[in-house]
Structures are given as structure tokens and as C-alpha cells.
Amino acid sequence: MSSTDTQMESRRSGAWAGNFLWAGGRFLLIGVITFLGLLAVTFFIGRVIPIDPALAIVGDRAPAHVVERVREELGLNLPLYEQFFLYIKGILQGDFGNSVLTTNPVMTDIRRVFPATMELATMGTLIGACIGVPLGVLAAVKRGSLIDQFVRIIGLIGYSVPIFWLGLLALLVFYAKLGWTSGPGRIDVVYEYTFTPITGFYLLDAVIQGNWEAFRNIFSFIILPASLLGYFSLAYISRMTRSFMLNELEQEYIVAARAKGLSETRIIWGHALRNAAVPLVTVIALSYAGLLEGSVLTETVFSWPGLGMYITNSLQNADMNAVLGGTIVIGTVFVAINLLSDLLYRALDPRTRAR
């Protein structure tokens, strides 16, 4: 390679790195603005809802002077803009207040329950991606066939049927009638004395400890709700995979590959899917974020002790600190995954490197 080519390549690499850093800074700024907007929305929702935090703490029968003292301690007697400033200051310090239901700091409760939600969402995403991507590819290759219609119907049902109804139906069939899986919960009581949580991800913890009996028990609990979430993830991933693959199969490089005599398997899986995998990264990441924020009903139906169940119980007991804290955490994770997927798309897409 000549010195001129080396200089051009160096300038091209430097330009791409600069563009990537500029995009990262822009995404970070968007993330900060979105986070502040999320704080504003949760704060005003907490003030609009007709639930007095002071009464939720001391009870309806507490004397008026006690209620007023608690209101002063919480800063509820201050002007609204001062309350918002103190709210942001506390959130940035990791202080979401104390939970009325558990009396613990909300952040402590969230650290305890959030790994359960992440484990469930991770399993659901793995199931959805491992099945949804091949189905989407098959539907695109067999466009207009019965297989294509079947995959599209599967996706349509996944979007249309309420998840709580499918959850109850799955419990009735696979747990109550067939006995193939365990019921609501996360682990049998008998294993609470032989199994010690380490990371909060029970399957991983069981593997680390070599406790395979506990692993089988935990798996029997998680497989049903994870499969349910995986089905809804599958519906989205398969539809988007089909769309991306149809677009790639119409490109000129596919025609050229066929003209060269390459096998159809290599063309589909080695060329078309490889190019479609770039936007699929964003789709799978957004699906994962959606399962993290949308697992409330699933956790409620299956009594899964995750963040969704925690928020539901807190809402039923007027524990607004816990509700708003959980909402902020889920919203922050969703925004972070969304921004990260955009950055990954920019890093993996060769077309962005030329800009």
C-alpha cells in the first residue's frame, strides 16, 4: 500500500471515529434530556394522583398535627418548583425515599427485585430471538406460501391476545392439568435453605454453586413465564426479520451471488442474513427493553417476585415512592438500551463509516 493510500485510509478512519464520537455525544445529550423529561413526568404524576404521601405513611386516623409534621419532613409544604428541585437532587443521589410497604429504602428494594425481572426478560428475549429469527428468515424465503402465512398469523396472535389471558391459560394447561411445569413463584420453599442467592440471577447462582437440583427447580418455575414473554418477543422479532430479509433478497448482490453459482443456503444465511443482522441488533435490543418494562402483568399472573410485581403491590398500597422509583428505573433502562442500540447500529453498519 502506498503512502497516499495509507494517508487516505488514516483520514477515513479518523473521520469515522470523529463521527462516531460526535454521535455518541449527541446520543448522550438526548439521553440526559429524556431522563430529565422522565423525572418531570414522574414527579407531576406523583403530585396529580389524589394520594397524600403523608397520610400513606401515618394512616388516615393520625392526628392533624402529626400529618402536618410529616408533610413538612417530606417537603410537601414547599412550593412546587422547590419540591421538584429536591426530587431531582434526591434521584441523582440514588435516594428514592423509603417504601411505606416494606419500610426499606426504595433503592434497596429495587436492587433486590430487579435481577428477577432481568432474568425473566433475558430468558424471554433469548427464546424470542432464537425462534423468531429463523422463522422470519423462513417466511421471507417462502414468501406467499403457507409457511409465510403461518408465521404472520403467529405474529398477529402475539400482538392481539392479552398477555394476562395467555398467562392464565398457560397455568391452567401446563401446570394445573398436565403438571409439566411448576406454578406461580420463583423457587420451592424447600430450596430456600440449600440455595444461596449470589448475583440475584437464580439460574446463574445455581450453576455457580453446582446445585443442579435447585437449577432444575428454578428452571421449572421460569420456563412458563419466560416462554410467554418469548412468544410476544418472537412475534415482533419474526415480523421485523421477515421485513429485513425481504429487503435484502431484492438487492443486486443477491442476484450476483446466484449468478456466481453460490448455494441458496450460503446466499440466505451467509450473505442476506448477515446484512440484515445489523438492524436486527436494534430490534432485539428494543424487544429486550420492552420485556423489562412490560413484564408487570406477567409477573402479577405468575407471582414472580420482580420489579413489576413490586410496583403492582406498591400501587395497591398507595406506596408512591416505590411506584415512582420503579418507574424511573424502568424508564432509565429503556432509554439506555435504546441509545446503546443506536450506537451499536452506527458502529456495525458499514454505510455509516463512509459518512
N, C-alpha and C positions, 0 to 999 in steps of 0.2 A: 504494500500500500504506500503511495507517495505521500510526501509531507502535506501537499494540498488536500488530499483526501482525508488525512488524519486531522487536519485543522477543521475541515468541514464537519467531520464526524464529531469532533470535540465541541464545536459550536452548536451542533444539533442536540447533543446530549445535554449541554449546558442550558440551552433554550428550553428543552423538555423539563429539566429539573427545576428551572425557574418557574415555568408554567405550573408545574405540579405544586411547588411551594406556594405560589400565588393562589392556586385553587384551594390548597389546604387552609391558608389564612382566611380566604373568603368563606369556606365552609365553617370554620371556627367562629367567625363573626356571626354567621347565620345561626349557628348553634346557640351562641350566647343570647342573641335577640329572641330566639324561640324559647329558650329557657326562662328568660325574664317574662315573656308573654305567658308561659305556663304558670309561673309564680303568681302573676297578676290574676289570671283566671281562677286559680285555686283559692287565692285569698278572697276574692269577691264572692265566689260561690260559698265560701265558709261564712261570709257575713250576710249573704242574702237568705240562706237557708234558715227557717224560723226555729233554730235550736240555740238556746243560750248556753255557751260553754260553761259558764259559772254554775248554772242550775244542773247541768250534766254532771258536774263534779260533786256538788254538795247535796243535790237532791231537791225535789220540789217542796219539801216541808221544812227546809232550813230557814232560820230567821232572816229577815231582810238585811240586817247589818252584816251577817255572815256572807250573804250573797254579794253584797256591795264590796266587802273586803276582798273577796276572791276576784271580783271584776277588776279591782284596782291592781291586784297582784298580776293578773293576766294582761293588764294594759288596755282593757276594753273600754275604759273611761276616757282614753286619749282620742284626739282627732283621728279620722280615718287614715290620713296620709302618714301620721306618726306610727299608727298600728302597722301599716304596710311596710314602712322602713324597718321597724323592729322584726317584722315577719321575715323579710329578706335577709336581714342580718343573722337571725337565728338559723334559717335554712342553710346559708353559706357556711355556718359553723357546725352544721350537722345536727342542729337542735330542732327537732320537730315537736317538742313538748312531750308531755307524759300521756300515756294511754289511760283513759278512765277505766277501761275494761280490765287491763292487766296491771295497772299502776306502774308499769315499767316505762322507761324512755321509749318513744316510738321507734327510734332508730335501732335500739336493741332488739325490739320485736321483729323489725323488718329484716335485720341480719339473721334472725333465727328462722324465719319462714320463707325468705326469698329463695334460698337454694332449692327448696322443694318445688317451687314454681319453675325455676330454671331447669331442673332435672326433667320435669314433665314436658316442658316446651321443647327441650333438646331432643328427647325421645320422639316426640311428635314430629318435629322437623326432619329428623333422620328417616323416620318411616315415610313421611310425605315425599321427601326428595328421592329416596331410593326406589320408590314405586312410581312416583309421579313423573320423573324424568323419562324413564323407559316407556311409560305409557304415552307421554306426549310425543316422543320420537316415533313410536309405532303408529300413532294416529296421523302424524304428518306424512309418513311414508305411505300409509294406506289411505290417503285422503279420499273421502267419499264412500269408503267401504263400510261394512257392518262394524268392523273394529273401530273405525273412526267414530261412528255414531255411538257406539257403546261407551267409548272414553268420554265423549262430550256429554252423554247422559249422566255418567258417573259424576262429572264435574258439576253439572246443573243441579243434581240432587244435593251435592255437598254444599252448594251455595244457598239452596232453598229451604232445606229441612232444619228446623231449630235444633241447636246442639243439645239443649237440655232434654228434648224429647228423645233424641237418639241415645243419650246417656242413660235415661231411664229404661229404654227398650233394651239396650245392651246389658244392663244389670239384670233385667228380668230373664233374658235368654241365656247369657253366658255364665251368670253367677247363680241365679235362683233356680233355673231349670236344668241346665247342663252341668253346672258345677265345674266348668273349665278354668275359671279364674277366681281370685279372691274378691270380696266385696268392697264396700267403702273403707277408706283408711289408707295407711301407707305401709304398715308393718304389723304383724300379730303381736299381741301383748307379751306372749311367751318369749319373744326375742329381745325385749327391752332390757333384759338383764344379761344377755350374752352378746349384744351388739352395741358398740360404742360409736356414735357419730363423730367423724373427724372433720371432713370438709363440708358436711351438710348434704352432699350427694350420696344417698344411701347405697346405690348400686356400686359406686366407686369405693365407698368406705368398706363395703363388704368384701370387695376384691382385695383391697389393701390389707385387710385383716385375715384374708383367706377363709372367711366364714361363708362357705358355699351354701349351707342350709339357709342362712339368713338371706343370701343373694337370691336363691330360688323363691323364698317367701316374698321378698321385696318386689321381685320381677312379676310375681303373680298378682300383685296389687297394682303395679304401674302399667302393665301391658294393656289393660282395657281402656283407661282414660287416655293413655298415650296414643293408642290406635285410633280413638275417636278424634283427637286433635290432629293426628296424622292424616286422617281421611279428609278433614277440611283443608289441611295444608296441601294434600295431594290434588284436591280439586283446583286450587289456584295454580300450583306448580305445573300440573299436566297441561292446563289450558295455555299458560304462557310458553311452555316448552314447545307445544304444537305450533303456536304462532311464530316463534323464533325460527323453528326448523323449516316451516313453510317458506319463510322469507329467504333462508339460506339456500334451500334446494332450488330456488329460482335464479340464483346468482350464476354468473358466467363461469366462475372457476369450477362449479359442479359439472357444467357441460364439458369443460376442458378435461376434467378428470375422467369423465366417462369416455371421451374421445381417445384418451390415452390407454383405455382398457383396464382401468382400475376396478377392482371388485366393488359391488354395491355396498357390501359391509364396510369396507375401508372408506368409501366415499361418505357414507352416512355417519359412522361413528368416529372416523379418524379426521374428517375434514369439516363436515357440516356441523356436527355437534360441538367440535372444538371451538368454532367461531361463535356458535350460539351460547356457549358456556359463559362468555363474558357478561352479557346481560342477565343470564340465569343466576349469577352470583348475587346480583341486586335483588332479584325475585326471591331467592331462598332466604337472604338476609331479612327482607321485609316480611316474609312469611314467619320467620322466627320471632321477629319483634311483635308481629300480630298475635302470635300464640302467647307471648309473655303478657300482653295487655288484655287478651281476650279469653283468658282461661278462668275467669271468675265463675261463670255458670258451670263449667266442667268441674272445677274444684268444689263447688257447692253440692252438685249432684253426687260426687264420689267422696265427699267429706275429706278431700285432700288438704292436708294442713299447710297450704301455701299462702302466698300473698293475697290471692283472690278470695280465699276463704276468710282470711284475716280482715280484709276490707269489708266483706259482707257482714261478718259478725259485728264489726265496729259500727257499721252503718245502722244495723238493727238496734244497737245500744246507744245511739247518739254520740258515739266517740269520734268527734270530728277531727281531732288531732291525728288519730290513726288513719282515718279515711283520707284526709288531705295529704298526709305523709306518704301513704301508699300510692296515691295518685301521682304525686310528684316523682317518686322513684320510677314508676312505670313509664311516665311521660319522658323522663330524662333518658331512660334506657332506650326508649323508642327513637328519640331524636338522635342519640349517639349512634345507634345501629344504622339509622337512615343515612347520617353523614358519613359513617365509615364505609357503607356500601357504595356511596357516590365516589369516595376516594379510591376504593378498590376498582370500581368501573373505569375510572380515569387512568389508574395505573396499569390495568390489564388490557385495555383497548388500544391496539397499536395505532389507531387513527388519531388518538389524542396526542400521541408523541410527536406527530408531524406538525401540530399546531403551534 
